[in-house]
Amino acid sequence: MTLDAAIVDLRTYTIRLRGMAEFLDVFDRLAMPVQLKYLGAPLGIFTSAVGPLNQVVHLWGFDDMGQFEARHAARDRDPDWPAYLQASAHLITAQENRLIRRAVLLSLAGR
């Protein structure tokens, strides 16, 4: 998926204090293989540097809501997914999900 995605799933996870290194390790080992299998490559994964700290932000692109729902449902049925949920539960203190759409601006057409 590219930045031209019709829908972007923007997820922000707040990680417990001094838990970022462990969370990133757990996420990379247990979540990413499953996510890549069903959701494809993310548009980006970032950690906060200024503002609210101890946050990880994921951006995943989808063509439409049907694709978003189908891919997440398939991921959730994967027998390896619960291992990530269990291993990360004590590290995540809050989660915020937003579905956003790209604004179409003529000044950005063709860029």
Backbone as JSON, one array per atom type, in Angstrom:
{
  "sequence": "MTLDAAIVDLRTYTIRLRGMAEFLDVFDRLAMPVQLKYLGAPLGIFTSAVGPLNQVVHLWGFDDMGQFEARHAARDRDPDWPAYLQASAHLITAQENRLIRRAVLLSLAGR",
  "N": [[0.84, -1.17, 0.0], [0.46, 2.27, -0.68], [1.11, 5.79, -0.05], [-1.1, 6.77, -1.26], [-3.31, 5.52, -0.34], [-6.76, 4.9, 0.2], [-7.9, 4.79, 2.7], [-6.47, 5.29, 5.86], [-5.28, 3.64, 8.61], [-4.62, 4.87, 11.6], [-2.81, 4.29, 14.35], [-2.18, 4.74, 17.74], [-0.18, 3.84, 20.34], [0.29, 3.99, 23.77], [2.99, 3.43, 25.77], [4.1, 1.79, 28.71], [6.1, 3.48, 31.19], [9.56, 3.28, 30.71], [9.27, 0.98, 29.22], [9.51, 0.84, 26.5], [11.62, -0.31, 24.9], [11.29, -3.06, 25.39], [8.65, -3.37, 24.46], [8.95, -2.72, 21.69], [10.62, -4.81, 20.91], [8.97, -7.08, 21.4], [6.85, -6.44, 19.7], [8.13, -6.41, 17.19], [9.05, -9.07, 16.97], [6.77, -10.72, 17.43], [4.32, -9.5, 16.58], [4.75, -8.19, 14.07], [5.4, -10.21, 12.02], [2.87, -11.45, 11.69], [1.22, -9.26, 11.14], [2.37, -8.3, 8.73], [1.79, -10.44, 7.08], [-1.0, -10.34, 6.77], [-1.88, -7.62, 6.71], [-0.1, -6.34, 5.1], [2.74, -4.26, 4.2], [3.46, -1.64, 6.49], [2.62, 1.89, 6.25], [4.18, 3.4, 7.81], [6.01, 3.27, 10.9], [6.42, 4.75, 13.95], [8.12, 6.35, 16.73], [7.42, 8.51, 19.48], [9.0, 11.69, 19.91], [8.84, 14.28, 20.78], [6.43, 16.07, 22.67], [3.64, 14.14, 23.81], [5.17, 11.47, 25.39], [6.68, 8.15, 25.12], [5.2, 6.82, 23.15], [4.02, 4.86, 20.42], [3.43, 5.03, 17.02], [1.49, 3.8, 14.43], [0.94, 3.47, 10.96], [-1.25, 2.27, 8.62], [-2.23, 1.4, 5.39], [-5.22, 1.12, 3.39], [-7.41, 0.05, 0.76], [-10.17, 0.35, 0.95], [-13.02, 0.29, 3.26], [-13.99, -2.31, 3.36], [-11.75, -3.88, 2.7], [-10.07, -3.18, 4.84], [-11.56, -4.23, 7.05], [-11.75, -6.98, 6.36], [-9.04, -7.8, 6.24], [-8.16, -7.28, 8.86], [-9.84, -9.0, 10.28], [-8.95, -11.48, 9.33], [-6.31, -11.44, 10.28], [-6.83, -11.42, 13.03], [-7.8, -13.99, 13.39], [-5.6, -15.56, 13.07], [-3.55, -18.11, 14.38], [-1.17, -17.39, 15.63], [-1.45, -14.78, 16.51], [-2.6, -14.28, 19.16], [-0.38, -14.7, 20.86], [1.21, -12.4, 20.62], [-0.63, -10.5, 21.64], [-0.87, -11.34, 24.31], [1.81, -11.14, 25.21], [2.28, -8.42, 25.0], [0.42, -7.1, 26.54], [0.9, -6.14, 29.2], [2.5, -4.01, 28.7], [1.28, -1.97, 27.28], [-0.41, 0.96, 27.93], [-2.41, 2.58, 26.99], [-4.5, 2.92, 24.08], [-5.17, 4.32, 20.94], [-7.18, 4.53, 18.14], [-7.61, 5.64, 14.82], [-9.36, 6.16, 11.82], [-8.4, 7.58, 8.91], [-8.68, 9.75, 6.03], [-7.1, 10.55, 2.94], [-6.62, 13.89, 2.11], [-7.7, 15.49, -0.78], [-5.93, 17.59, -2.71], [-5.52, 20.03, -5.14], [-3.06, 21.23, -5.54], [-1.28, 19.26, -4.89], [-1.57, 17.31, -6.74], [-0.4, 14.72, -8.77], [2.06, 14.56, -7.52]],
  "CA": [[0.0, 0.0, 0.0], [1.23, 3.5, -0.77], [0.48, 6.93, 0.6], [-2.34, 7.04, -1.97], [-4.35, 4.68, 0.25], [-8.03, 5.59, 0.42], [-8.11, 4.82, 4.15], [-5.28, 5.03, 6.65], [-5.52, 3.28, 10.01], [-3.6, 5.52, 12.42], [-2.9, 3.71, 15.69], [-1.21, 5.26, 18.7], [-0.09, 3.06, 21.56], [1.1, 4.56, 24.84], [3.73, 2.33, 26.39], [4.45, 2.12, 30.1], [7.41, 4.1, 31.4], [10.72, 2.39, 30.59], [8.88, -0.27, 28.58], [9.56, 0.96, 25.05], [12.53, -1.29, 24.28], [10.64, -4.37, 25.45], [7.51, -3.37, 23.55], [9.41, -2.79, 20.3], [11.11, -6.16, 20.68], [7.8, -7.96, 21.33], [6.11, -6.09, 18.49], [8.9, -6.84, 16.02], [9.14, -10.54, 16.92], [5.49, -11.44, 17.47], [3.23, -8.86, 15.84], [5.06, -7.85, 12.67], [5.22, -11.31, 11.05], [1.44, -11.66, 11.44], [0.7, -8.04, 10.49], [2.84, -8.28, 7.34], [1.1, -11.51, 6.36], [-2.4, -9.99, 6.49], [-2.11, -6.2, 6.45], [0.89, -5.81, 4.18], [3.74, -3.38, 4.82], [2.88, -0.39, 7.0], [3.08, 3.15, 5.67], [5.23, 3.84, 8.7], [5.92, 3.02, 12.33], [7.22, 5.82, 14.54], [8.04, 6.57, 18.17], [7.35, 9.94, 19.76], [10.24, 12.33, 20.37], [8.43, 15.54, 21.41], [5.01, 15.97, 22.99], [3.42, 12.96, 24.65], [6.27, 10.52, 25.23], [6.39, 6.72, 25.26], [4.15, 6.44, 22.22], [4.34, 4.25, 19.13], [2.39, 5.36, 16.06], [1.49, 2.93, 13.24], [0.08, 3.89, 9.85], [-1.49, 1.16, 7.71], [-3.11, 1.85, 4.32], [-6.19, 0.19, 2.83], [-8.15, 0.58, -0.39], [-11.53, 0.68, 1.36], [-13.38, -0.28, 4.55], [-14.11, -3.76, 3.21], [-10.4, -4.45, 2.79], [-9.65, -2.96, 6.23], [-12.25, -5.18, 7.92], [-11.39, -8.36, 6.0], [-7.66, -8.08, 6.61], [-8.06, -7.35, 10.32], [-10.51, -10.23, 10.72], [-8.04, -12.6, 9.03], [-5.21, -11.35, 11.25], [-7.32, -11.8, 14.36], [-8.01, -15.44, 13.41], [-4.32, -16.26, 12.96], [-3.22, -18.74, 15.66], [0.0, -16.75, 16.25], [-1.77, -13.43, 16.98], [-2.76, -14.18, 20.61], [0.92, -14.64, 21.55], [1.57, -10.98, 20.7], [-1.55, -9.82, 22.55], [-0.52, -11.72, 25.67], [3.14, -10.64, 25.55], [2.31, -6.96, 25.02], [-0.66, -6.54, 27.37], [1.4, -5.41, 30.37], [3.32, -2.89, 28.24], [0.45, -0.93, 26.67], [-1.28, 1.6, 28.92], [-3.54, 3.18, 26.27], [-4.48, 2.74, 22.63], [-6.12, 5.16, 20.21], [-7.24, 4.19, 16.71], [-8.36, 6.55, 13.96], [-9.34, 5.92, 10.38], [-8.32, 8.88, 8.27], [-8.65, 9.72, 4.57], [-6.21, 11.53, 2.34], [-7.28, 15.07, 1.55], [-7.34, 15.7, -2.19], [-5.6, 18.99, -2.97], [-5.03, 20.2, -6.51], [-1.63, 21.59, -5.52], [-0.49, 18.04, -4.7], [-1.88, 16.35, -7.81], [0.76, 14.26, -9.54], [3.3, 14.56, -6.73]],
  "C": [[0.89, 1.24, 0.0], [0.52, 4.61, -0.01], [-0.8, 7.36, -0.12], [-3.5, 6.22, -1.43], [-5.61, 5.51, 0.49], [-8.3, 5.77, 1.91], [-6.78, 4.51, 4.84], [-5.72, 4.77, 8.09], [-4.35, 3.84, 10.8], [-3.79, 5.02, 13.85], [-1.8, 4.29, 16.56], [-1.3, 4.43, 19.97], [0.78, 3.82, 22.55], [1.68, 3.4, 25.63], [4.12, 2.74, 27.81], [5.88, 2.66, 30.18], [8.5, 3.04, 31.44], [10.37, 1.03, 29.96], [9.03, -0.27, 27.07], [10.44, -0.1, 24.39], [11.9, -2.68, 24.28], [9.46, -4.44, 24.49], [7.96, -3.51, 22.1], [9.95, -4.17, 19.96], [9.95, -7.14, 20.5], [7.03, -7.7, 20.03], [6.82, -6.61, 17.24], [8.9, -8.37, 15.87], [7.8, -11.23, 16.73], [4.38, -10.81, 16.63], [3.55, -8.66, 14.36], [4.93, -9.01, 11.7], [3.74, -11.54, 10.7], [0.85, -10.46, 10.71], [1.1, -8.02, 9.02], [2.09, -9.31, 6.49], [-0.3, -11.08, 5.92], [-2.62, -8.54, 6.1], [-1.18, -5.63, 5.39], [1.86, -4.91, 4.93], [3.07, -2.11, 5.33], [3.39, 0.81, 6.21], [4.19, 3.73, 6.52], [4.94, 3.43, 10.13], [6.91, 3.97, 12.98], [7.12, 5.77, 16.06], [8.08, 8.07, 18.41], [8.68, 10.46, 20.3], [9.93, 13.62, 21.13], [6.92, 15.44, 21.63], [4.8, 14.79, 23.91], [4.5, 11.91, 24.36], [5.78, 9.08, 25.39], [5.23, 6.28, 24.37], [4.74, 5.84, 20.95], [3.15, 4.54, 18.22], [2.57, 4.47, 14.83], [0.57, 3.56, 12.21], [-0.02, 2.73, 8.86], [-2.51, 1.61, 6.67], [-3.99, 0.75, 3.76], [-6.95, 0.86, 1.69], [-9.55, 1.04, -0.01], [-11.83, 0.0, 2.7], [-13.52, -1.8, 4.48], [-12.76, -4.44, 3.35], [-9.87, -4.33, 4.22], [-10.25, -4.04, 7.14], [-11.84, -6.62, 7.63], [-9.98, -8.7, 6.44], [-7.48, -8.16, 8.13], [-8.72, -8.62, 10.86], [-9.62, -11.44, 10.48], [-6.87, -12.61, 10.01], [-5.65, -11.85, 12.61], [-7.56, -13.3, 14.49], [-6.7, -16.22, 13.36], [-3.94, -16.85, 14.32], [-2.0, -18.13, 16.35], [-0.31, -15.39, 16.85], [-1.94, -13.34, 18.5], [-1.44, -14.12, 21.39], [1.39, -13.2, 21.68], [0.67, -10.26, 21.7], [-1.19, -10.1, 24.0], [0.81, -11.09, 26.08], [3.19, -9.12, 25.66], [1.33, -6.33, 26.0], [-0.15, -5.71, 28.53], [2.2, -4.17, 29.98], [2.5, -1.72, 27.71], [-0.48, -0.37, 27.72], [-2.49, 2.26, 28.28], [-3.37, 2.93, 24.78], [-5.53, 3.65, 22.03], [-6.04, 4.78, 18.74], [-8.08, 5.24, 15.99], [-8.28, 6.03, 12.54], [-9.4, 7.29, 9.72], [-8.28, 8.69, 6.76], [-7.72, 10.82, 4.08], [-7.04, 12.68, 1.8], [-6.78, 15.26, 0.11], [-7.15, 17.2, -2.4], [-5.02, 19.1, -4.37], [-3.54, 20.51, -6.54], [-0.73, 20.38, -5.34], [-0.72, 17.01, -5.79], [-0.61, 16.0, -8.58], [2.07, 14.26, -8.79], [3.43, 13.29, -5.96]]
}
